[in-house]
């Protein structure tokens, strides 16, 4: 089973606050990132290509650039929420495997005899799953 790496929600939000869709790229949500970039470019073309530049120079009013700020804010919130949901789903998947390292308390890969995070040997840990493998190899004659 493919496990996703834990992503930082604040970093995803920060990236999306710079450029709409960049936080979604960090989360490896390609279609979502493309959609936010397309929405940003579409709203930008409708509100005028120079709306933000004029606002930043002090020549334009806030309301001409407001739609772009709203899209950026929504993309930022989306990146934060998606990262949180993705991390929760990753933790649920890890906890379903059932093997937890007694040293670092992280989920251990069921196919390894050691913890991939801290290298603690899991062979003698009760309930780790490795004990059952040893019993099966012995034919159940372990004393």
C-alpha positions as CSV (number, residue, x, y, z in Angstrom):
1,X,0.0,0.0,0.0
2,X,1.3,3.4,-0.9
3,X,1.6,5.8,2.0
4,X,1.7,9.5,1.6
5,X,4.2,11.6,3.4
6,X,3.0,13.9,6.1
7,X,2.7,17.4,4.7
8,X,2.8,20.7,6.5
9,X,-0.6,22.5,6.2
10,X,0.9,26.0,7.0
11,X,3.6,25.6,4.3
12,X,0.9,24.6,1.8
13,X,-1.2,27.6,2.8
14,X,1.9,29.9,2.6
15,X,2.8,28.7,-0.9
16,X,-0.8,29.2,-2.1
17,X,-0.9,32.7,-0.7
18,X,2.0,33.6,-3.0
19,X,0.6,31.9,-6.1
20,X,-2.8,30.3,-6.3
21,X,-2.3,26.6,-6.8
22,X,1.3,26.4,-5.6
23,X,0.3,24.9,-2.3
24,X,-1.7,22.2,-4.1
25,X,1.4,21.4,-6.2
26,X,3.3,20.9,-2.9
27,X,0.5,18.5,-1.8
28,X,0.8,16.7,-5.2
29,X,-2.7,17.4,-6.1
30,X,-2.0,18.2,-9.8
31,X,-5.6,18.6,-11.1
32,X,-6.5,20.8,-8.1
33,X,-3.4,23.0,-8.6
34,X,-4.2,23.4,-12.3
35,X,-7.8,24.3,-11.5
36,X,-6.8,27.0,-9.0
37,X,-4.3,28.4,-11.4
38,X,-6.9,28.5,-14.2
39,X,-9.4,30.2,-11.9
40,X,-6.8,32.8,-10.9
41,X,-5.9,33.5,-14.5
42,X,-9.5,33.6,-15.6
43,X,-10.5,36.0,-12.9
44,X,-7.3,38.0,-13.6
45,X,-8.2,38.3,-17.3
46,X,-11.8,39.4,-16.4
47,X,-10.7,42.0,-13.9
48,X,-8.1,43.5,-16.1
49,X,-4.4,42.5,-16.5
50,X,-3.1,45.6,-14.8
51,X,-5.6,45.6,-11.8
52,X,-3.1,44.3,-9.2
53,X,-0.1,46.3,-10.6
54,X,-2.1,49.5,-10.4
55,X,-3.3,48.7,-6.9
56,X,0.2,48.0,-5.7
57,X,1.5,51.2,-7.2
58,X,-1.3,53.1,-5.5
59,X,-3.0,54.2,-8.7
60,X,-6.0,51.9,-8.6
61,X,-8.6,51.2,-6.0
62,X,-8.9,48.0,-3.9
63,X,-12.1,46.8,-5.5
64,X,-10.6,46.4,-8.9
65,X,-8.1,43.9,-7.5
66,X,-10.4,42.3,-4.9
67,X,-11.5,39.3,-7.0
68,X,-7.9,38.2,-7.3
69,X,-7.4,38.5,-3.6
70,X,-10.5,36.5,-2.9
71,X,-9.4,33.7,-5.3
72,X,-5.9,33.7,-3.6
73,X,-7.5,33.5,-0.1
74,X,-9.8,30.7,-1.2
75,X,-6.8,28.8,-2.7
76,X,-4.9,29.3,0.5
77,X,-7.7,27.9,2.7
78,X,-8.2,25.0,0.3
79,X,-4.5,24.1,0.5
80,X,-4.6,24.2,4.3
81,X,-7.7,22.0,4.5
82,X,-6.5,19.5,1.9
83,X,-3.2,19.1,3.8
84,X,-5.0,18.5,7.1
85,X,-7.4,15.9,5.5
86,X,-4.6,14.2,3.7
87,X,-2.5,13.9,6.9
88,X,-5.5,12.5,8.8
89,X,-6.1,9.9,6.0
90,X,-2.4,9.0,6.1
91,X,-2.6,8.4,9.9
92,X,-5.7,6.3,9.6
93,X,-4.0,4.1,7.0
94,X,-0.9,3.8,9.2
95,X,-2.9,2.8,12.3
96,X,-4.8,0.2,10.3
97,X,-1.6,-1.7,9.7
98,X,-1.3,-2.3,13.4
99,X,2.4,-2.2,13.9
100,X,3.7,0.6,16.0
101,X,7.4,1.0,17.1
102,X,7.7,0.9,20.9
103,X,10.6,3.4,20.7
104,X,9.4,6.2,18.5
105,X,5.6,5.3,18.5
106,X,5.4,5.7,14.7
107,X,3.7,3.2,12.4
108,X,6.1,0.6,11.3
109,X,6.2,-1.0,7.8
110,X,4.8,-4.5,8.2
111,X,7.2,-6.0,5.7
112,X,10.3,-4.9,7.7
113,X,11.8,-6.5,10.9
114,X,12.9,-3.1,12.1
115,X,11.4,0.4,12.4
116,X,12.1,2.5,9.3
117,X,12.2,5.7,11.4
118,X,14.5,4.8,14.3
119,X,15.9,1.4,13.3
120,X,14.6,-0.3,16.5
121,X,14.4,-4.1,15.9
122,X,10.7,-5.2,16.0
123,X,11.3,-9.0,16.1
124,X,10.9,-9.4,19.8
125,X,8.1,-6.8,20.3
126,X,4.9,-8.5,21.4
127,X,2.0,-7.8,19.0
128,X,4.3,-6.4,16.3
129,X,3.5,-9.1,13.8
130,X,7.1,-10.3,13.5
131,X,6.6,-12.8,16.3
132,X,3.8,-14.5,14.3
133,X,6.2,-14.8,11.3
134,X,8.8,-16.6,13.5
135,X,6.2,-19.0,14.9
136,X,5.0,-19.8,11.4
137,X,8.5,-20.5,10.2
138,X,9.1,-22.8,13.2
139,X,6.0,-24.7,12.5
140,X,4.5,-23.5,15.8
141,X,7.0,-25.6,17.9
142,X,8.6,-22.7,19.7
143,X,9.1,-23.0,23.4
